[in-house]
Amino acid sequence: MENDVCKMWDMSMDEDVALFLQEFNAPDIFMGVFAKSKCPRLIEICVGILGNMACFQDICMSISKDENLGQMLLQHLCDSDSPILLETSRLLLTCLSQAEVANIWVERIKENPSVYDCVCFIMSSSTNVELLIKVGEVVDKLFDLDEELMLNWIKNGSSQSVGQFTDDSPEERPDFKIVPCVLEAAKQVRSDNPEGLDVYMHVLQLLTTVDEGIQAIVQSPDGGKETWTLLYDLVCHELCQPDDPPIIIQEQKSVLASILSVLSAMFASQIQQEYVKMRKNTPLIGSLIRILQNMEDCGKRSFDNSKKSEPEETEKSGAVEEDFHLKILKDICCELLSNLLQELTKENILEGLNQGHLSEQKCSCAFQNLLPLYFTSVESFLEALREADQILAGSLEKHFPSLRLQA
């Protein structure tokens, strides 16, 4: 029987088969399975078939409007079986990705506080990378679609949803908070799946688009140290490293933009915290400059290649989109770099020079990208640099006359 039902699962990816199943009320039959079956594998397959059927707009609309089926599917997010959780998350993401029905599911999830606890429990405790990525994509989509839901989840604890879980355990659930759960999931996927890391970094970035989200990060019991440490480590020791080819920036531009955006928001909020003290941030400054250097190198290569191509080929939307995403990364990178540079002291600069995080070439690259928009930050850094290394400061002033004139 399992083999036969699995064949149906595979066949349901075909629209004609999906319509045939819809015509014979397959969703109602599956509801009966959900209500009565104690076989996790059968439930997984039935949810998987529904996920395939939901890829087609009319069927997705029918499934989404069925309130009883919708409630039953959300209950499966509290299941203890990972394959069921995976297929349920996949089905939810499919529905949330279709504009015609997305709001139905957003409102349904808002009305079910247990979804928050179930999702947080998965993110904080699962070691199944595939499941974590899919759940992360669901959270990312929900936050992107509805700011009110995101705010509710930021402020949420388990107090509203104790007893909403499907099991009968009398024990009170832990008081889940969204930021630690996202961080835990990010740590779990970081080494196994770069795309998964990208998803969770974007979730963090979405949290920082509202004041409540920033406060949830920086007012945690550790003052945001765990978040800062993770993101700092990713930028300084994993992403866009010195031995990586410059083209790596194209691969990592999305995750880097999210990480740097969160770091920038945290730095602006927590400048007095020990973990953001400048003596520890010269490696971060060096990494930001390396990102800018790689973008410059990619820009030169792209320009050289465009001269060899036909003019119409260079105007393709793909190339324009690539440049757009790199521009976003550059803007975020420059904003954070300018804030970091203007806080450097003479001692910080000397340490950075000794450790190789700062040099004439790196400072020139920074100035080239920061001027004229961040003139005040560059001027502040140059003033401290004159105290640390007058020769280097003088050399930079020769290359950037506007700074010399101002001085």
N, C-alpha and C positions, 0 to 999 in steps of 0.2 A: 504493500500500500504506500509506504514512504517513497519508493521509487516512482510509482505512478503520480503521486502528488507533486514530487519534485519535477517531473516532466511538465506538468501543468504550470509550475512556477516558472520554468524556463520559457515555455510557450507564451506565457502571459505578457512577455515583453513585446509581442506582436499586437498591433492595434486591433486587428480583426478578431484575434483570440480574446483580447481584453473586452471588446464589445460583446462578444458571444457570452462570456462569463457574466457580464453586467446584465444582459438580456435574461439570463437564467437565474438572476438574483443571488449571484455568488456572495456579495457582501452580507446578505441576510444569513446565508448558510454559515459563513465564517463567524458571524456573531454567535450563532449557536455553538460553534466549536469553542469560542472564547469563554462562553458561559459554563460549558459542561466538561470540556476536556481537561485532563490532568497530565497531558503529554506535552512537555515543552517544545519538542521538535515539531509537532503538528501545529502548534500555535505559531511558532517561528515561520513555518512555511506559509501559513495562511496570511500572516501580516506581510510577508514578503511578496505574496501574490498581489495583495492590495496595493503595496508600494509600486509594483510594476504597472498595475492598472491606473494608478493615480498620475502616471506620467502623461496621460492623455486628458486633455482639458475637460471635456464633457463628463467623463467618468470621475475625474477629480472633484468636479463641482457636486456631483451626486453623492460621493462619499463624504465630502466635507459638510454638506447640508444635513446629513443624517446625525442628529444630535446623540442618539443612543450609541451609535457606532463610534462617534467622536469621543464620547466620555469613556467608553470601554478601551479605546486605543490609548488614551492618556493614562488610564490605570496601569497599562502595561509598562509605563516608564518606571513604575515602582516594583517591577518584577525582579527576581534575583537571578534570572537566567540571561547571561550576556548575549547570546544570539537573538533572543527575543528583544532585548533592549536595542540591539544594533538595528534590527529590521524596523522597529517602531520609530527610532530616530530617523532612519532613512525615509520612511513614509512621511513623517512630520516635515522634514526638510523639503521633500518634493512638493508638498502642499503649500508650505510657506514661500516657496520660490515661484508660485503662480499667483500673479497679482489679483486675479478674479476671486480667489478664495483665501488669500493670506490673512485678511482681516478676521474672517470667521474663526480661524485657529488662534489668532492673537487674543481675541476676546474670550474664547473658550479657555485658553490657558490662564488668562487673568482671573477667571472665575474659579479656577482650580488651584488653590494655594499649595496643594501637595506636589504639584509639578516642580515648584521651586526646590523643595526639599529633595525630591527624587533626583533632579538634575545635579544639585550640589553634592549629594551623596555619591553619585557616579563619578563626578570630577575629582572628588577628594579621596576616593578609595579604590577606584578601578585601576587595574594594571593592563587592561586590554586596550592597546594603542588604537586599534581600528575603531573601537567603540568610543573612546575618548575624543577622537577626531570628529566623528559624526555628531556627537553630543555638542562639541565645541562649535561646529558649524550651525547647529540649531540655535544655540545661545547667541551666536554672532548675528544670525539672521533676525532673531527676535529683537535684539537690541537695536539693530539697524532699522527695523520696521516701526518700532513703537517706543518712543522715549519714556512714556508714562510707565510702561511695563518695566523698563530698565530701572527707572527710579524706584519703583516698588520693590524690585529685587535687591537694589542697593540697600534699602532701608529694612529689608525683610530679615526676620529670624524664623525660628521654627514655631514660635508661640501661636501663630495663626493656624498652623497646619498639623499640630500634634493629633494623632488619631486618624489622619487622612491616608496613611499608608495601608497597603493591602494586607499586610500580615497582622496577626493578632497580638503582637508583643506589647505588653503593658508598659514597657520601659519608655521613658521620655527620650525623644530624639535629640541629638546634639544640636546646639544653636548654630546652624550653618551661616556663614557669612560669605558673600559672593567672591570677594577678592582672594582670601586664602584658598578657596576651592579652585579658582582659575589658576592660581600660581602652582598648586599641587599638580593639576593636570598638565600644565606647561612643562614642569620639571619631568613628568613621566614621558612626554612625547619628544622632548628636545633632542635626544640623541638618536631616536629611531626614525623620526619623520619630520623633515624640515617644513613640509606643508602644514602639518599639525601645529607646529610651533607658530607658524604664520597666523593660523586661525586664532590661537589663544592670545597672541600679542595684539591682534586687531580687536579682540574683545576688551582687553585692557585699555586700548586706545579709545574705544567707544565710551568706556567708563569715564575717561578724563574729559569728555566733551560736556559734562555737567559738573557743577561745583560739588554736588553731593558725591559724585564718583571720585573726584580728587581727594575729598576729605575721607572717604572710605579707605583710600590707599594710605594716606599720610597720617591718619589718626588711628591706625590699627595699634594694638598693644606695643608693637616694636617700632612704632613711628614710621613705618614704611620701609624699614631697613631690609626686610626680606625681598621686597619687590625691587628696590634699588640694586641690591647685591646681585640678584638674578639677571637683571637687564644689563648692568655694568659688566658682568662676567661674559654675557653673550656678545656684547659689542667689542670688548677688549681681548677676548681669548678664543672666540669661536667664529664669528662672522667677519668676512672681509679682512683676513689676516695677511701679514706681509708676504707670505709665500704663496698666496692665492693669485691667480691671474687677474688683471684689472676687470676683465669681462664678467667676473663673478658678481659684480655690482648689479648686473642685469637680472641675475637669478635671485638676488637677495634684497632687491630694492623695496619690495613690499613689506617684508618683515622688519627691515631696518627702519623704514619710515614710521612704523607703528612703535617700535622700541624707543626711538629717539624722541618721538612725540610725547610718550609717557615720561621719559627721563626729563624732558624740558618742563613739563607741567609740575613734576615733583620737585625739580630744582628751584623753580619759582616759588613753591610753597614751603619748602623745607630747608632753606639755605643755612639755617642755624644748626641743623642736625649734624652730629659728628660724622655720620657716614657720607655726607656730601661736602665735608671740609676739603679745601682746595689741594692740600698736600697729597690727597689720594686721587685727585682727578686729572693729573697731568697725563697718565696713560689714556684716559678717556679723550682728552684733547688730541693726543697723538692719533688715536683711532678715528676721530672725526675728520682730522686733516687727511688721513689715508683714504677715507671714503671720498672726500672731495677730489683727491688726486686721481683716484680710479675713475671717477665720473669724467674728469677732464680728459683722461686717456681714452676712454670710450667715446667721448665726443669727437676727439681728433680722428679716431679710426672710422667713425661713422661718416665724418665729413670726407675723408679720403675715399671711402667706398662709394659715397654718393657721386663723387666726381667721375668715377669709372662707370657708373650705371647710367641708364637712360633717364632723362629728366622725369618722365612720367612715373618711373619706378620709385623714385625718391619721395613721391607725393602720396604713397599708399597710406591708408589709415593706420596700419600697424606701426609704421615708423613714427607717425605723429603721436600715437598712444604711448609708445616707449618713451619718447622725449617728455611727454606730459608727466608720467610717473617718476622719471628721473628728476624733473623740475621740482615736484613735490618733495622728494627726498632731499634735494639740495636746499630748498627753503627751510625745511625742518632742521636739517643739519647746521645750517648757518645761524639760525636763531639760537640753538643750544650752544654752539661754539662761541658766539658773541657773548652770551651770558657767562660762560665759564671763563673766558679770557679776561673780562673786565674785573673779575674777582681775584686774579692771580697777584700774589705778592712777589717781592724780590726773591725770597727764599724758595717759593714755589717754582719760579722760573729757573733758578739755578739748579734745582733738583731735576726739573724737566730736561734741561740741557745736558746734565750729566748722564741721565738715563736714556738719552736719545729720543725722547718724546717730542722735543722741540729742536729745531735747527733753522738755519737761514732758509733752506729750501722749503721747509714745512711752514715757516712763518710767511714766506712769500706767497705760498699757495693759499694760506688762510686769508691774508690781506687781499689778494686778488679776488677772492670770492665774497669777502665781507664788505669791501668798499664799493660804492660810497654809502650804502644803506646803513651799515653799522659803524659809522665813522667814530662815534663816541666810544664804543667798546674798544676799537682798535687803538684809539688815542690813549685810553686808559692803560691798555696792555703795554703800549710803547713806552709810556712814562715809567712803568715798573721795570721794563726791559733795559732802559737807560741805566738804571741803578745796578742791574745784574750784569749786563754786558754792553758797555757803551759802543764798542766796535761793531757788534752785530746790529745794534739799534741804528747806528749811523749808516751802515750798509743798506738797511731796509729803507731808511729815509731817502737815500739816493734813488732807489728803485720806485719809490712812491712819492713823487714831488709834493702832492697835496698835503702829506703829513709833515714834510719838511717846512713848507710854507706856514702851516699852522703853528709849528713849534717856534 
